[in-house]
């Protein structure tokens, strides 16, 4: 939006009103038109900024609490007024809590961040889906199983023959 168009219109209206008076009135009006440009520019910007706030508030009221509403802003670049609309990132849906009462979930009061390769993540998601479990429940069950001592000879993670460690997952 070009501010100069509006400033010129205000100047023309003031000049037209002063034309009704004598030469001195026209001279004073010309000086006032020149001085008023800055005040009119600020008044227009204030009005646009107030309008942007009202629009943003209306968008927030209309959107409810489902997702954050966009915000409308005003920028002045030279004599150009630009409106901006910024959308906040969507609020992710909270992850559903695991069902209570599963032995592998326990009290489920601790959280952990786990970094996985994309391939391993996909394998875990696939295994959890095949087991009919959420990824969280599947991981809790796998960790619980891995930490249980095995009943075989040698115990723990070692093989009966030579104390070699076995790692990996059985699928199928």
Protein Blocks (a to p, Z undefined) as FASTA:
>chain_A
ZZklmmmmmmmmmmmmmmmmcfklmmmmmmmmmmmmmmmmmmmmmmmmmmmmmmmmmmmm
mnmmmbacdddddddehjaccdddddddddddddddddehiaklmnolaccdddddfklm
mmmmmmmmmnopafklmmmmmmmmmmpccfbehiajbcfklopacedddeZZ
